Amino acid sequence: MLVLIDAHSKMKITFSQWLKIARENAGLSQKQLADELGVKVQTVGNWEGGRANPKLDLNQTFKFCTLLSVTLEVAAKAFRGDIETND
């Protein structure tokens, strides 16, 4: 699980930060994620760079969650910026 909570130091991370961590934890390159979702590698780079947000259809969204081994709830929390990690 990507949510690490330290009683002394909590910090919310952005969706782009979370995505990079989740993708790397899943052992995927940006290109692999892009290919699986049917988007350009630049699109994934823009998501991770905070320059764009994903606009995925329902099938892509479920595939996104499966590829990253996260629930839809976790992905939604990340998208809203509600994931906390320790500093």
Residue pairs with C-beta under 8 A, 6 or more apart in sequence:
1 74
2 18
2 21
2 22
2 25
2 70
2 74
2 83
2 85
3 83
3 84
3 85
4 84
4 85
4 86
5 84
5 85
5 86
6 86
6 87
8 86
9 86
9 87
10 84
10 85
10 86
10 87
11 84
11 85
11 86
11 87
12 81
12 82
12 83
12 84
12 85
13 21
13 81
13 83
13 84
13 85
14 50
14 81
15 47
15 50
15 53
15 78
15 79
15 80
15 81
16 47
16 48
16 49
16 50
18 78
18 83
19 47
19 48
19 78
20 48
22 68
22 70
22 78
23 29
23 30
23 33
23 44
23 48
23 68
25 68
25 69
26 67
26 68
26 69
28 36
28 67
28 68
30 41
30 44
30 45
30 48
31 41
31 44
33 44
33 67
34 40
34 41
34 43
34 44
36 63
36 67
37 44
37 56
37 60
37 63
37 64
37 67
38 60
43 52
46 52
47 53
47 54
53 79
54 64
54 79
56 64
61 72
61 75
62 72
64 75
65 71
65 72
65 74
65 75
68 75
70 78
74 83
77 83
